[in-house]
Amino acid sequence: MKTEEKSKLRMPRVVRQRLRDRAIAKVRQDMIHAGRDESSYSEQELEYLVAEKEKEIWSGIGWKGFGVAALLLGINIGI
């Protein structure tokens, strides 16, 4: 039911918006590298690409945070 939604940690709106803006910028950059225009994608495709890029950014943030924590503990993990 609704309990699954409440168990997720919600980030502040400002953080979520900055993440979304960064993801949109990365998707636009990827489109330029691919040589395609935004108009060649449907709205659903663009939303999917942005959502995937957001997940990619979040996973990168997690690993960087882990690397910083390991560094503070004196563990070298090669980041």
C-alpha positions in Angstrom: 0.0 0.0 0.0 1.2 3.5 0.9 3.8 2.2 3.5 6.3 1.4 0.7 6.3 5.1 -0.4 6.9 6.4 3.1 9.8 4.1 3.8 11.9 5.8 1.1 14.1 8.7 2.2 12.9 11.9 0.6 15.6 14.5 -0.2 14.7 18.2 0.1 13.1 19.7 -3.0 16.1 21.9 -3.8 18.4 18.9 -3.9 16.0 16.9 -6.1 15.6 19.9 -8.5 19.4 20.4 -8.7 19.8 16.7 -9.4 17.2 16.8 -12.1 18.7 19.9 -13.7 22.1 18.2 -13.8 20.6 15.0 -15.3 18.8 17.1 -18.0 22.1 18.8 -18.8 23.9 15.4 -19.1 21.1 14.0 -21.3 21.4 17.0 -23.6 25.1 16.6 -23.7 24.7 12.9 -24.6 22.2 13.8 -27.4 24.8 16.3 -28.8 27.4 13.6 -28.8 25.0 11.2 -30.5 24.2 13.8 -33.2 20.5 13.8 -32.4 18.0 16.6 -31.6 15.6 16.8 -28.7 12.7 16.8 -31.2 13.7 13.3 -32.5 12.7 11.9 -29.0 9.2 11.4 -27.7 8.3 12.9 -24.3 8.3 9.4 -22.7 11.8 8.7 -24.1 13.1 11.9 -22.8 11.6 11.3 -19.3 13.1 7.8 -19.3 16.6 9.1 -20.3 16.5 11.7 -17.6 15.3 9.2 -14.9 18.1 6.8 -15.9 20.7 9.6 -15.7 19.4 10.6 -12.3 19.9 7.1 -11.1 23.4 7.1 -12.5 24.2 10.4 -10.7 22.8 9.1 -7.4 24.9 5.9 -7.6 28.0 8.0 -8.4 27.3 10.2 -5.3 27.0 7.1 -3.2 30.4 5.7 -4.3 32.0 9.1 -3.8 30.6 9.3 -0.3 31.9 5.8 0.4 35.3 6.8 -0.9 35.4 9.8 1.4 34.4 7.8 4.4 37.0 5.2 3.6 39.7 7.9 3.1 38.8 9.3 6.5 39.3 5.9 8.0 42.7 5.5 6.3 41.6 3.0 3.7 42.8 3.4 0.2 40.2 2.1 -2.3 41.7 3.8 -5.4 39.1 6.5 -6.0 
